[in-house]
Amino acid sequence: MHREIERQRRQEMATLYASLRQQLPLENIKGKRSTSDHILEAASYIEHLQKNVKNLEDKREKLKKESSLSNLDYPKINGSSSTSAIVTVKECLDGMEILVNCGLNNEGFRLSRVLQVLLQEGLSIVNCSCTKTNTTSVLHTIRTQV
């Protein structure tokens, strides 16, 4: 009975170890190494990921602060509100969703500039779409991934 319990424990450990190895990038598990080396690599990789998450959270907060400043309307031209732009940043499961609602004839807004800034900040753009909401405005939806 003791041998059977020990055999089951070893099988479970081997399964868990294989699962851990599958989660690591290939460059971290190259070659034949001991179990302890792989576990050490896994710990290092987790620390690396935690630092990346922290950096991305800082960037997200910075973007949120900048977007709250961007919620101010552009100056109205000829009394029309079609030139205003409203930027909203929402958290998603895997990143952020940035919504920009602006007028059709908004000369001050450049979608390409927004995308360029997001890329410079290290965000991966997953999807970008533009939808005409009515005769005077367009909704730009940008999805980023962390």
Backbone as CSV, one residue per row, in Angstrom:
resi,resn,N_x,N_y,N_z,CA_x,CA_y,CA_z,C_x,C_y,C_z
1,MET,0.829,-1.193,0.000,0.000,0.000,0.000,0.875,1.260,0.000
2,HIS,1.936,1.251,0.805,2.843,2.399,0.857,3.494,2.627,-0.509
3,ARG,3.910,1.543,-1.180,4.532,1.657,-2.509,3.552,2.245,-3.527
4,GLU,2.310,1.825,-3.465,1.293,2.319,-4.395,1.052,3.814,-4.190
5,ILE,0.961,4.237,-2.951,0.775,5.663,-2.640,1.975,6.469,-3.144
6,GLU,3.172,5.969,-2.919,4.383,6.658,-3.383,4.429,6.711,-4.909
7,ARG,4.034,5.648,-5.578,4.016,5.613,-7.039,3.017,6.652,-7.573
8,GLN,1.844,6.756,-6.976,0.845,7.741,-7.381,1.363,9.169,-7.150
9,ARG,2.045,9.367,-6.026,2.609,10.690,-5.740,3.629,11.069,-6.804
10,ARG,4.511,10.125,-7.178,5.524,10.402,-8.202,4.877,10.684,-9.556
11,GLN,3.829,9.946,-9.896,3.123,10.183,-11.150,2.488,11.575,-11.165
12,GLU,1.892,11.962,-10.056,1.277,13.285,-9.960,2.339,14.385,-10.075
13,MET,3.466,14.187,-9.417,4.564,15.170,-9.503,5.076,15.268,-10.942
14,ALA,5.210,14.139,-11.630,5.669,14.149,-13.016,4.674,14.886,-13.911
15,THR,3.393,14.679,-13.678,2.364,15.377,-14.454,2.414,16.879,-14.206
16,LEU,2.523,17.266,-12.945,2.602,18.690,-12.611,3.864,19.325,-13.175
17,TYR,4.967,18.606,-13.123,6.237,19.097,-13.664,6.124,19.287,-15.183
18,ALA,5.508,18.342,-15.871,5.316,18.460,-17.319,4.428,19.663,-17.646
19,SER,3.405,19.877,-16.839,2.529,21.029,-17.026,3.297,22.337,-16.847
20,LEU,4.169,22.387,-15.858,5.002,23.572,-15.624,5.916,23.827,-16.822
21,ARG,6.541,22.788,-17.327,7.443,22.923,-18.473,6.702,23.445,-19.699
22,GLN,5.455,23.030,-19.881,4.685,23.483,-21.037,4.385,24.979,-20.977
23,GLN,4.336,25.528,-19.776,4.016,26.944,-19.620,5.219,27.850,-19.847
24,LEU,6.420,27.294,-19.829,7.630,28.087,-19.986,7.975,28.259,-21.457
25,PRO,8.565,29.427,-21.821,9.032,29.595,-23.195,10.143,28.588,-23.505
26,LEU,10.273,28.237,-24.774,11.254,27.227,-25.177,12.679,27.598,-24.790
27,GLU,13.024,28.883,-24.851,14.396,29.271,-24.514,14.731,29.035,-23.038
28,ASN,13.724,28.913,-22.206,13.959,28.659,-20.779,14.118,27.183,-20.448
29,ILE,13.757,26.291,-21.368,13.841,24.864,-21.058,14.739,24.115,-22.033
30,LYS,15.603,24.833,-22.736,16.508,24.191,-23.692,17.444,23.232,-22.972
31,GLY,17.763,22.169,-23.666,18.751,21.237,-23.143,18.200,20.345,-22.053
32,LYS,19.063,19.472,-21.632,18.688,18.540,-20.577,19.157,19.132,-19.245
33,ARG,18.215,19.442,-18.409,18.530,20.047,-17.114,17.805,19.285,-16.025
34,SER,18.225,19.572,-14.822,17.576,18.922,-13.679,16.232,19.588,-13.393
35,THR,15.422,18.904,-12.636,14.119,19.434,-12.243,14.281,20.739,-11.476
36,SER,15.258,20.793,-10.599,15.462,22.013,-9.814,15.852,23.187,-10.711
37,ASP,16.642,22.925,-11.782,16.994,24.000,-12.713,15.749,24.532,-13.420
38,HIS,14.869,23.629,-13.823,13.646,24.068,-14.492,12.743,24.851,-13.547
39,ILE,12.670,24.432,-12.314,11.848,25.157,-11.342,12.438,26.536,-11.081
40,LEU,13.759,26.621,-11.010,14.434,27.918,-10.856,14.152,28.822,-12.056
41,GLU,14.206,28.250,-13.268,13.875,29.007,-14.484,12.423,29.485,-14.436
42,ALA,11.532,28.629,-13.964,10.123,28.997,-13.858,9.942,30.171,-12.898
43,ALA,10.640,30.129,-11.773,10.547,31.227,-10.803,11.069,32.526,-11.407
44,SER,12.181,32.441,-12.134,12.741,33.630,-12.791,11.778,34.172,-13.833
45,TYR,11.178,33.278,-14.585,10.228,33.684,-15.624,9.000,34.357,-14.996
46,ILE,8.517,33.825,-13.888,7.372,34.437,-13.202,7.725,35.843,-12.722
47,GLU,8.920,36.019,-12.169,9.362,37.354,-11.745,9.414,38.300,-12.939
48,HIS,9.932,37.795,-14.070,10.000,38.608,-15.288,8.593,39.037,-15.721
49,LEU,7.649,38.099,-15.704,6.270,38.415,-16.083,5.636,39.418,-15.120
50,GLN,5.927,39.282,-13.826,5.381,40.220,-12.844,5.895,41.635,-13.102
51,LYS,7.173,41.762,-13.458,7.732,43.081,-13.788,7.050,43.655,-15.023
52,ASN,6.818,42.795,-16.037,6.123,43.251,-17.238,4.715,43.721,-16.918
53,VAL,4.017,42.982,-16.082,2.661,43.357,-15.694,2.683,44.705,-14.979
54,LYS,3.620,44.895,-14.077,3.734,46.161,-13.345,3.992,47.325,-14.302
55,ASN,4.929,47.114,-15.256,5.220,48.164,-16.239,3.994,48.490,-17.074
56,LEU,3.271,47.474,-17.504,2.074,47.706,-18.309,0.968,48.376,-17.501
57,GLU,0.852,48.025,-16.220,-0.132,48.697,-15.371,0.211,50.174,-15.230
58,ASP,1.499,50.479,-15.062,1.924,51.873,-14.979,1.590,52.627,-16.265
59,LYS,1.853,51.987,-17.404,1.545,52.614,-18.694,0.048,52.821,-18.851
60,ARG,-0.752,51.827,-18.408,-2.201,51.953,-18.494,-2.681,53.126,-17.651
61,GLU,-2.155,53.260,-16.438,-2.549,54.383,-15.579,-2.176,55.715,-16.219
62,LYS,-0.998,55.749,-16.828,-0.557,56.966,-17.514,-1.509,57.297,-18.658
63,LEU,-1.895,56.273,-19.431,-2.833,56.489,-20.533,-4.201,56.927,-20.022
64,LYS,-4.628,56.352,-18.892,-5.919,56.751,-18.321,-5.895,58.219,-17.917
65,LYS,-4.776,58.628,-17.302,-4.664,60.033,-16.898,-4.667,60.934,-18.119
66,GLU,-3.933,60.528,-19.156,-3.892,61.321,-20.383,-5.257,61.348,-21.058
67,SER,-5.965,60.217,-21.011,-7.274,60.178,-21.659,-8.286,61.026,-20.900
68,SER,-8.140,61.113,-19.586,-9.068,61.961,-18.833,-8.857,63.417,-19.192
69,LEU,-7.620,63.776,-19.536,-7.362,65.126,-20.020,-7.926,65.308,-21.419
70,SER,-7.963,64.215,-22.207,-8.459,64.272,-23.574,-9.976,64.306,-23.641
71,ASN,-10.651,64.090,-22.512,-12.109,64.121,-22.521,-12.658,65.523,-22.740
72,LEU,-11.776,66.510,-22.700,-12.199,67.878,-22.976,-12.547,67.984,-24.454
73,ASP,-13.587,68.716,-24.767,-13.994,68.868,-26.161,-13.023,69.785,-26.894
74,TYR,-12.835,69.489,-28.181,-12.100,70.413,-29.030,-12.938,71.667,-29.181
75,PRO,-12.321,72.798,-29.521,-13.107,74.021,-29.695,-14.176,73.825,-30.772
76,LYS,-15.338,74.370,-30.540,-16.424,74.249,-31.492,-16.215,75.259,-32.618
77,ILE,-16.410,74.785,-33.834,-16.258,75.654,-34.990,-17.647,75.915,-35.555
78,ASN,-17.958,77.181,-35.793,-19.264,77.593,-36.325,-20.416,77.097,-35.446
79,GLY,-20.181,76.978,-34.149,-21.230,76.569,-33.233,-21.607,75.100,-33.340
80,SER,-20.869,74.336,-34.121,-21.201,72.921,-34.312,-20.449,72.078,-33.305
81,SER,-21.114,71.054,-32.780,-20.450,70.150,-31.847,-19.847,68.944,-32.561
82,SER,-19.880,68.930,-33.911,-19.378,67.786,-34.661,-17.854,67.699,-34.626
83,THR,-17.185,68.711,-34.075,-15.734,68.677,-34.023,-15.216,68.239,-32.662
84,SER,-16.094,67.863,-31.747,-15.634,67.444,-30.427,-15.179,65.992,-30.463
85,ALA,-14.236,65.644,-29.580,-13.752,64.264,-29.489,-13.781,63.851,-28.025
86,ILE,-14.302,62.673,-27.764,-14.352,62.146,-26.404,-13.616,60.815,-26.407
87,VAL,-12.635,60.692,-25.503,-11.829,59.481,-25.413,-12.184,58.763,-24.116
88,THR,-12.452,57.461,-24.215,-12.767,56.643,-23.053,-11.872,55.412,-23.076
89,VAL,-11.272,55.093,-21.925,-10.421,53.905,-21.811,-11.095,52.938,-20.845
90,LYS,-11.276,51.696,-21.305,-11.899,50.666,-20.477,-10.947,49.489,-20.346
91,GLU,-10.958,48.868,-19.172,-10.182,47.638,-18.968,-10.963,46.465,-19.520
92,CYS,-10.246,45.547,-20.168,-10.831,44.297,-20.652,-10.098,43.157,-19.969
93,LEU,-10.535,41.940,-20.228,-9.888,40.776,-19.625,-8.425,40.680,-19.996
94,ASP,-8.102,40.951,-21.265,-6.740,40.747,-21.733,-6.036,42.040,-22.123
95,GLY,-6.604,43.181,-21.826,-5.954,44.433,-22.195,-6.852,45.624,-21.945
96,MET,-6.885,46.528,-22.939,-7.681,47.741,-22.824,-8.488,47.945,-24.093
97,GLU,-9.589,48.658,-23.944,-10.379,49.086,-25.085,-10.431,50.609,-25.031
98,ILE,-10.030,51.235,-26.107,-10.000,52.691,-26.180,-11.060,53.115,-27.184
99,LEU,-12.001,53.937,-26.730,-13.077,54.422,-27.587,-12.879,55.909,-27.834
100,VAL,-12.875,56.309,-29.097,-12.740,57.716,-29.454,-13.955,58.079,-30.282
101,ASN,-14.778,58.966,-29.760,-15.966,59.430,-30.458,-15.677,60.846,-30.940
102,CYS,-15.637,61.022,-32.254,-15.312,62.345,-32.786,-16.184,62.649,-33.989
103,GLY,-16.168,63.906,-34.381,-16.946,64.349,-35.526,-16.349,63.868,-36.833
104,LEU,-17.187,63.777,-37.852,-16.732,63.332,-39.171,-15.692,64.283,-39.754
105,ASN,-15.867,65.552,-39.535,-14.970,66.554,-40.112,-13.970,67.082,-39.096
106,ASN,-13.593,66.258,-38.140,-12.689,66.689,-37.082,-11.266,66.726,-37.626
107,GLU,-10.780,67.902,-37.898,-9.436,68.077,-38.456,-8.357,67.881,-37.399
108,GLY,-8.681,68.005,-36.123,-7.688,67.899,-35.062,-7.381,66.477,-34.630
109,PHE,-8.188,65.527,-35.076,-8.006,64.150,-34.633,-7.384,63.316,-35.741
110,ARG,-6.297,62.598,-35.395,-5.633,61.686,-36.329,-5.534,60.309,-35.684
111,LEU,-6.277,59.346,-36.208,-6.253,57.986,-35.686,-4.859,57.388,-35.793
112,SER,-4.160,57.683,-36.872,-2.808,57.144,-37.060,-1.876,57.612,-35.946
113,ARG,-2.061,58.822,-35.461,-1.228,59.349,-34.379,-1.520,58.609,-33.076
114,VAL,-2.792,58.311,-32.821,-3.170,57.559,-31.619,-2.540,56.172,-31.652
115,LEU,-2.641,55.495,-32.798,-2.062,54.153,-32.934,-0.551,54.193,-32.768
116,GLN,0.075,55.219,-33.311,1.529,55.358,-33.187,1.931,55.520,-31.723
117,VAL,1.217,56.321,-30.962,1.529,56.520,-29.543,1.347,55.218,-28.769
118,LEU,0.284,54.486,-29.054,0.051,53.216,-28.360,1.176,52.228,-28.634
119,LEU,1.631,52.155,-29.875,2.737,51.262,-30.215,4.028,51.701,-29.536
120,GLN,4.264,53.012,-29.477,5.459,53.522,-28.800,5.445,53.191,-27.315
121,GLU,4.260,53.104,-26.735,4.128,52.773,-25.321,4.264,51.274,-25.070
122,GLY,4.443,50.489,-26.136,4.665,49.062,-25.981,3.399,48.227,-25.941
123,LEU,2.272,48.797,-26.326,1.021,48.046,-26.335,0.843,47.352,-27.680
124,SER,0.295,46.156,-27.654,0.001,45.418,-28.881,-1.429,45.721,-29.290
125,ILE,-1.596,46.219,-30.492,-2.931,46.536,-30.991,-3.503,45.285,-31.630
126,VAL,-4.628,44.833,-31.093,-5.273,43.617,-31.570,-6.282,43.940,-32.659
127,ASN,-7.021,45.031,-32.484,-8.097,45.350,-33.407,-8.341,46.848,-33.386
128,CYS,-8.666,47.387,-34.534,-9.027,48.800,-34.635,-10.158,48.897,-35.640
129,SER,-11.270,49.479,-35.231,-12.398,49.608,-36.147,-13.004,51.002,-36.035
130,CYS,-13.619,51.426,-37.103,-14.282,52.723,-37.147,-15.730,52.502,-37.555
131,THR,-16.646,53.143,-36.825,-18.069,52.989,-37.091,-18.707,54.361,-37.158
132,LYS,-19.447,54.605,-38.208,-20.195,55.859,-38.325,-21.438,55.730,-37.458
133,THR,-21.513,56.530,-36.386,-22.620,56.389,-35.434,-23.865,57.142,-35.878
134,ASN,-23.677,58.272,-36.520,-24.802,59.021,-37.098,-24.221,59.889,-38.218
135,THR,-24.947,60.854,-38.673,-24.472,61.646,-39.813,-23.335,62.587,-39.461
136,THR,-23.055,62.783,-38.171,-22.034,63.763,-37.798,-20.873,63.205,-36.982
137,SER,-20.896,61.922,-36.599,-19.800,61.443,-35.758,-19.369,60.020,-36.117
138,VAL,-18.129,59.711,-35.680,-17.519,58.405,-35.921,-16.998,57.883,-34.587
139,LEU,-17.177,56.579,-34.355,-16.651,55.942,-33.159,-15.493,55.041,-33.578
140,HIS,-14.295,55.358,-33.066,-13.108,54.546,-33.304,-12.937,53.649,-32.085
141,THR,-12.826,52.335,-32.303,-12.627,51.365,-31.224,-11.286,50.698,-31.423
142,ILE,-10.409,50.830,-30.413,-9.071,50.260,-30.488,-8.936,49.264,-29.346
143,ARG,-8.623,48.003,-29.665,-8.406,46.967,-28.645,-6.921,46.692,-28.556
144,THR,-6.389,46.722,-27.332,-4.983,46.407,-27.107,-4.890,45.180,-26.215
145,GLN,-3.751,44.524,-26.287,-3.536,43.322,-25.497,-2.301,43.506,-24.632
146,VAL,-2.415,43.014,-23.409,-1.286,43.087,-22.487,-0.467,41.835,-22.636
